[in-house]
């Protein structure tokens, strides 16, 4: 089976603030592409982007996308708080055998996202 998630767009109200947040939390650089009324910063993995457009509204409800932490969930959670995010569900063991842990946070733009790892 191919990866289940092929593309994710995380809405931003302030593009630079959102890019700074995710660069700090995920330890990679993002380039902002400016298309006039739309801006995008694609993730290096090619699976999604931070996007700012008139129709994109950040929010704390709706679809929950979880990001893989490469087995450093604790480190990522610390970085979320350092970058100005808010942990809403702390590191929690997934009940299914061998599935690891998850956490949920609110990013710099008010979006609710998950983290997955060990």
N, CA and C atoms as a LAMMPS dump frame, in Angstrom:
ITEM: TIMESTEP
0
ITEM: NUMBER OF ATOMS
354
ITEM: BOX BOUNDS ff ff ff
-5.0000000000000000e+02 5.0000000000000000e+02
-5.0000000000000000e+02 5.0000000000000000e+02
-5.0000000000000000e+02 5.0000000000000000e+02
ITEM: ATOMS id mol type element x y z
1 1 1 N 0.841 -1.183 0
2 1 2 C 0 0 0
3 1 3 C 0.885 1.245 0
4 2 1 N 0.539 2.232 -0.807
5 2 2 C 1.232 3.509 -0.803
6 2 3 C 0.868 4.27 0.464
7 3 1 N 1.63 5.34 0.749
8 3 2 C 1.302 6.159 1.913
9 3 3 C -0.147 6.604 1.821
10 4 1 N -0.848 6.547 2.913
11 4 2 C -2.255 6.907 2.935
12 4 3 C -2.46 8.396 2.698
13 5 1 N -1.618 9.225 3.271
14 5 2 C -1.748 10.667 3.108
15 5 3 C -0.814 11.107 1.995
16 6 1 N -1.368 11.75 0.96
17 6 2 C -0.522 12.186 -0.15
18 6 3 C -0.189 13.671 -0.075
19 7 1 N -1.062 14.485 0.51
20 7 2 C -0.8 15.919 0.583
21 7 3 C -1.614 16.527 1.713
22 8 1 N -1.005 17.405 2.473
23 8 2 C -1.661 18.099 3.575
24 8 3 C -1.307 19.57 3.47
25 9 1 N -2.29 20.435 3.624
26 9 2 C -2.017 21.864 3.674
27 9 3 C -2.454 22.389 5.033
28 10 1 N -1.517 23.012 5.73
29 10 2 C -1.783 23.604 7.035
30 10 3 C -2.008 25.095 6.808
31 11 1 N -3.213 25.603 7.086
32 11 2 C -3.497 27.005 6.819
33 11 3 C -2.743 27.944 7.759
34 12 1 N -2.375 29.107 7.24
35 12 2 C -1.683 30.123 8.023
36 12 3 C -2.352 31.475 7.823
37 13 1 N -2.425 32.254 8.893
38 13 2 C -2.883 33.639 8.812
39 13 3 C -1.685 34.571 8.664
40 14 1 N -0.549 34.178 9.245
41 14 2 C 0.702 34.926 9.164
42 14 3 C 1.769 33.95 8.671
43 15 1 N 2.108 34.032 7.404
44 15 2 C 2.978 33.032 6.78
45 15 3 C 4.34 32.947 7.446
46 16 1 N 4.98 34.075 7.687
47 16 2 C 6.318 34.042 8.278
48 16 3 C 6.281 33.444 9.682
49 17 1 N 5.285 33.794 10.468
50 17 2 C 5.156 33.245 11.82
51 17 3 C 4.978 31.732 11.762
52 18 1 N 4.132 31.253 10.846
53 18 2 C 3.896 29.814 10.714
54 18 3 C 5.161 29.088 10.261
55 19 1 N 5.861 29.638 9.278
56 19 2 C 7.101 29.02 8.793
57 19 3 C 8.128 28.958 9.911
58 20 1 N 8.291 30.036 10.659
59 20 2 C 9.239 30.053 11.786
60 20 3 C 8.877 28.977 12.806
61 21 1 N 7.59 28.837 13.108
62 21 2 C 7.12 27.826 14.064
63 21 3 C 7.513 26.424 13.594
64 22 1 N 7.179 26.066 12.365
65 22 2 C 7.448 24.709 11.876
66 22 3 C 8.924 24.449 11.627
67 23 1 N 9.681 25.462 11.251
68 23 2 C 11.135 25.276 11.128
69 23 3 C 11.736 24.922 12.478
70 24 1 N 11.274 25.58 13.53
71 24 2 C 11.805 25.31 14.87
72 24 3 C 11.36 23.934 15.37
73 25 1 N 10.104 23.616 15.206
74 25 2 C 9.571 22.349 15.73
75 25 3 C 10.135 21.137 14.981
76 26 1 N 10.24 21.227 13.658
77 26 2 C 10.612 20.065 12.858
78 26 3 C 12.057 20.069 12.37
79 27 1 N 12.829 21.084 12.724
80 27 2 C 14.263 21.136 12.402
81 27 3 C 14.576 21.046 10.914
82 28 1 N 13.832 21.765 10.095
83 28 2 C 14.208 21.905 8.693
84 28 3 C 13.806 23.291 8.21
85 29 1 N 14.402 23.705 7.118
86 29 2 C 14.143 25.022 6.544
87 29 3 C 13.021 24.93 5.512
88 30 1 N 12.221 25.979 5.446
89 30 2 C 11.132 26.069 4.492
90 30 3 C 11.304 27.338 3.659
91 31 1 N 11.041 27.215 2.381
92 31 2 C 11.095 28.361 1.486
93 31 3 C 9.674 28.809 1.18
94 32 1 N 9.406 30.092 1.383
95 32 2 C 8.083 30.631 1.081
96 32 3 C 8.009 30.959 -0.403
97 33 1 N 7.034 30.367 -1.071
98 33 2 C 6.764 30.65 -2.481
99 33 3 C 5.591 31.621 -2.529
100 34 1 N 5.758 32.731 -3.224
101 34 2 C 4.754 33.794 -3.255
102 34 3 C 4.051 33.8 -4.606
103 35 1 N 2.752 33.539 -4.574
104 35 2 C 1.938 33.518 -5.791
105 35 3 C 0.896 34.637 -5.75
106 36 1 N 1.283 35.786 -5.259
107 36 2 C 0.355 36.908 -5.149
108 36 3 C -0.538 36.761 -3.94
109 37 1 N -1.813 36.466 -4.156
110 37 2 C -2.742 36.334 -3.031
111 37 3 C -2.577 34.999 -2.3
112 38 1 N -1.781 34.102 -2.841
113 38 2 C -1.516 32.813 -2.199
114 38 3 C -0.017 32.65 -1.959
115 39 1 N 0.301 32.064 -0.798
116 39 2 C 1.687 31.757 -0.455
117 39 3 C 1.749 30.312 0.006
118 40 1 N 2.885 29.679 -0.2
119 40 2 C 3.027 28.273 0.167
120 40 3 C 4.48 28.013 0.566
121 41 1 N 4.661 27.163 1.567
122 41 2 C 5.991 26.689 1.963
123 41 3 C 5.89 25.169 2.035
124 42 1 N 6.457 24.491 1.04
125 42 2 C 6.319 23.039 0.917
126 42 3 C 7.269 22.31 1.865
127 43 1 N 6.776 21.234 2.464
128 43 2 C 7.607 20.399 3.317
129 43 3 C 8.621 19.649 2.461
130 44 1 N 9.834 19.446 2.969
131 44 2 C 10.867 18.778 2.167
132 44 3 C 10.496 17.35 1.766
133 45 1 N 9.599 16.722 2.487
134 45 2 C 9.191 15.351 2.182
135 45 3 C 8.241 15.281 0.989
136 46 1 N 7.714 16.428 0.565
137 46 2 C 6.793 16.456 -0.563
138 46 3 C 5.381 16.024 -0.218
139 47 1 N 5.047 15.966 1.061
140 47 2 C 3.733 15.487 1.488
141 47 3 C 2.763 16.593 1.844
142 48 1 N 3.198 17.855 1.763
143 48 2 C 2.292 18.92 2.119
144 48 3 C 2.999 20.243 2.232
145 49 1 N 2.241 21.236 2.75
146 49 2 C 2.771 22.587 2.821
147 49 3 C 2.009 23.4 3.852
148 50 1 N 2.632 24.475 4.258
149 50 2 C 1.928 25.534 4.971
150 50 3 C 1.403 26.439 3.867
151 51 1 N 0.132 26.799 3.929
152 51 2 C -0.474 27.569 2.849
153 51 3 C -1.256 28.748 3.397
154 52 1 N -1.157 29.858 2.694
155 52 2 C -1.93 31.04 3.039
156 52 3 C -2.66 31.492 1.781
157 53 1 N -3.974 31.536 1.846
158 53 2 C -4.814 31.963 0.735
159 53 3 C -6.105 32.527 1.326
160 54 1 N -6.799 33.37 0.576
161 54 2 C -8.023 33.966 1.107
162 54 3 C -9.041 32.943 1.631
163 55 1 N -9.109 31.768 1.03
164 55 2 C -10.103 30.769 1.446
165 55 3 C -9.601 29.828 2.545
166 56 1 N -8.331 29.917 2.924
167 56 2 C -7.774 29.041 3.961
168 56 3 C -7.853 29.739 5.307
169 57 1 N -8.551 29.13 6.255
170 57 2 C -8.722 29.709 7.584
171 57 3 C -8.187 28.74 8.642
172 58 1 N -7.142 29.141 9.38
173 58 2 C -6.651 28.277 10.453
174 58 3 C -7.751 28.056 11.488
175 59 1 N -7.712 26.918 12.152
176 59 2 C -8.701 26.648 13.181
177 59 3 C -8.329 25.461 14.031
178 60 1 N -8.93 25.397 15.212
179 60 2 C -8.582 24.343 16.169
180 60 3 C -9.515 23.146 16.113
181 61 1 N -10.428 23.113 15.129
182 61 2 C -11.308 21.947 14.965
183 61 3 C -11.265 21.494 13.519
184 62 1 N -11.785 20.344 13.254
185 62 2 C -11.784 19.832 11.885
186 62 3 C -10.857 18.643 11.757
187 63 1 N -10.298 18.478 10.578
188 63 2 C -9.431 17.343 10.288
189 63 3 C -8.204 17.379 11.19
190 64 1 N -7.833 16.223 11.725
191 64 2 C -6.632 16.12 12.554
192 64 3 C -5.562 15.385 11.755
193 65 1 N -4.498 16.075 11.438
194 65 2 C -3.362 15.509 10.731
195 65 3 C -2.262 15.283 11.758
196 66 1 N -1.675 14.096 11.755
197 66 2 C -0.574 13.807 12.674
198 66 3 C 0.739 13.729 11.908
199 67 1 N 1.752 14.363 12.457
200 67 2 C 3.073 14.399 11.852
201 67 3 C 3.969 13.375 12.527
202 68 1 N 4.753 12.656 11.744
203 68 2 C 5.689 11.663 12.277
204 68 3 C 6.871 12.39 12.893
205 69 1 N 7.24 12.023 14.114
206 69 2 C 8.323 12.72 14.819
207 69 3 C 9.66 12.021 14.721
208 70 1 N 9.748 10.95 13.883
209 70 2 C 11.022 10.227 13.733
210 70 3 C 11.543 9.748 15.09
211 71 1 N 10.671 9.21 15.909
212 71 2 C 11.019 8.648 17.218
213 71 3 C 11.542 9.673 18.215
214 72 1 N 11.143 10.952 18.074
215 72 2 C 11.534 11.977 19.037
216 72 3 C 10.313 12.786 19.451
217 73 1 N 9.272 12.09 19.885
218 73 2 C 8.036 12.763 20.283
219 73 3 C 8.285 13.731 21.431
220 74 1 N 9.043 13.314 22.439
221 74 2 C 9.314 14.193 23.586
222 74 3 C 10.035 15.466 23.15
223 75 1 N 11.032 15.316 22.281
224 75 2 C 11.773 16.472 21.789
225 75 3 C 10.892 17.417 20.992
226 76 1 N 10.023 16.868 20.155
227 76 2 C 9.118 17.702 19.354
228 76 3 C 8.123 18.442 20.239
229 77 1 N 7.617 17.775 21.266
230 77 2 C 6.684 18.439 22.179
231 77 3 C 7.348 19.614 22.885
232 78 1 N 8.583 19.45 23.285
233 78 2 C 9.327 20.543 23.923
234 78 3 C 9.467 21.711 22.942
235 79 1 N 9.782 21.397 21.692
236 79 2 C 9.953 22.439 20.675
237 79 3 C 8.639 23.143 20.357
238 80 1 N 7.521 22.408 20.404
239 80 2 C 6.216 23.034 20.176
240 80 3 C 6.014 24.158 21.187
241 81 1 N 6.262 23.857 22.454
242 81 2 C 6.079 24.871 23.498
243 81 3 C 7.087 26.008 23.353
244 82 1 N 8.34 25.69 23.041
245 82 2 C 9.361 26.723 22.863
246 82 3 C 9.029 27.645 21.7
247 83 1 N 8.365 27.107 20.676
248 83 2 C 8.016 27.89 19.49
249 83 3 C 6.701 28.652 19.659
250 84 1 N 6.055 28.518 20.813
251 84 2 C 4.822 29.254 21.068
252 84 3 C 3.549 28.465 20.865
253 85 1 N 3.674 27.148 20.634
254 85 2 C 2.494 26.305 20.493
255 85 3 C 1.96 25.88 21.852
256 86 1 N 0.834 25.19 21.852
257 86 2 C 0.183 24.763 23.088
258 86 3 C -0.163 23.277 22.988
259 87 1 N 0.327 22.487 23.93
260 87 2 C 0.016 21.056 23.969
261 87 3 C -1.384 20.893 24.568
262 88 1 N -2.297 20.272 23.81
263 88 2 C -3.658 20.071 24.318
264 88 3 C -3.886 18.641 24.794
265 89 1 N -3.172 17.683 24.236
266 89 2 C -3.17 16.297 24.724
267 89 3 C -1.705 15.895 24.837
268 90 1 N -1.224 15.643 26.048
269 90 2 C 0.187 15.282 26.211
270 90 3 C 0.485 13.908 25.619
271 91 1 N 1.745 13.544 25.605
272 91 2 C 2.169 12.235 25.103
273 91 3 C 1.312 11.151 25.747
274 92 1 N 0.655 10.369 24.9
275 92 2 C -0.3 9.368 25.36
276 92 3 C -0.048 8.056 24.621
277 93 1 N -0.016 6.955 25.349
278 93 2 C 0.172 5.637 24.752
279 93 3 C -1.054 5.272 23.93
280 94 1 N -0.828 4.843 22.696
281 94 2 C -1.921 4.355 21.853
282 94 3 C -2.243 2.935 22.328
283 95 1 N -3.506 2.674 22.57
284 95 2 C -3.925 1.401 23.165
285 95 3 C -3.615 0.186 22.301
286 96 1 N -3.645 0.336 20.981
287 96 2 C -3.358 -0.797 20.092
288 96 3 C -1.896 -1.212 20.234
289 97 1 N -1.646 -2.49 20.308
290 97 2 C -0.304 -3.039 20.499
291 97 3 C 0.665 -2.578 19.409
292 98 1 N 1.83 -2.09 19.831
293 98 2 C 2.892 -1.717 18.91
294 98 3 C 2.662 -0.438 18.125
295 99 1 N 1.725 0.39 18.553
296 99 2 C 1.401 1.609 17.799
297 99 3 C 2.079 2.867 18.341
298 100 1 N 2.817 2.777 19.424
299 100 2 C 3.558 3.933 19.916
300 100 3 C 2.711 4.918 20.691
301 101 1 N 3.024 6.202 20.502
302 101 2 C 2.412 7.285 21.274
303 101 3 C 1.937 8.392 20.338
304 102 1 N 1.026 9.221 20.87
305 102 2 C 0.587 10.399 20.128
306 102 3 C 0.446 11.565 21.084
307 103 1 N 0.365 12.748 20.541
308 103 2 C 0.069 13.969 21.289
309 103 3 C -0.643 14.911 20.328
310 104 1 N -1.337 15.9 20.869
311 104 2 C -2.034 16.88 20.045
312 104 3 C -1.636 18.273 20.526
313 105 1 N -1.452 19.187 19.561
314 105 2 C -1.066 20.548 19.907
315 105 3 C -1.79 21.559 19.022
316 106 1 N -1.752 22.81 19.458
317 106 2 C -2.235 23.937 18.669
318 106 3 C -1.001 24.697 18.2
319 107 1 N -0.911 24.94 16.888
320 107 2 C 0.275 25.613 16.346
321 107 3 C 0.169 27.132 16.47
322 108 1 N 1.127 27.833 15.902
323 108 2 C 1.181 29.296 15.985
324 108 3 C 0.006 29.977 15.291
325 109 1 N -0.696 29.264 14.42
326 109 2 C -1.807 29.839 13.662
327 109 3 C -3.176 29.447 14.21
328 110 1 N -3.196 28.614 15.257
329 110 2 C -4.462 28.169 15.831
330 110 3 C -4.954 26.84 15.294
331 111 1 N -4.147 26.155 14.466
332 111 2 C -4.519 24.843 13.931
333 111 3 C -4.24 23.742 14.949
334 112 1 N -5.092 22.734 14.964
335 112 2 C -4.906 21.554 15.823
336 112 3 C -4.238 20.479 14.978
337 113 1 N -3.089 19.986 15.457
338 113 2 C -2.365 18.918 14.77
339 113 3 C -1.924 17.884 15.773
340 114 1 N -1.629 16.688 15.256
341 114 2 C -1.117 15.615 16.104
342 114 3 C 0.34 15.34 15.809
343 115 1 N 0.984 14.713 16.763
344 115 2 C 2.345 14.192 16.594
345 115 3 C 2.29 12.71 16.913
346 116 1 N 3.058 11.912 16.178
347 116 2 C 3.074 10.477 16.35
348 116 3 C 4.513 10.012 16.455
349 117 1 N 4.776 9.093 17.375
350 117 2 C 6.127 8.544 17.508
351 117 3 C 6.291 7.736 18.771
352 118 1 N 7.532 7.534 19.152
353 118 2 C 7.839 6.788 20.375
354 118 3 C 8.288 7.703 21.489
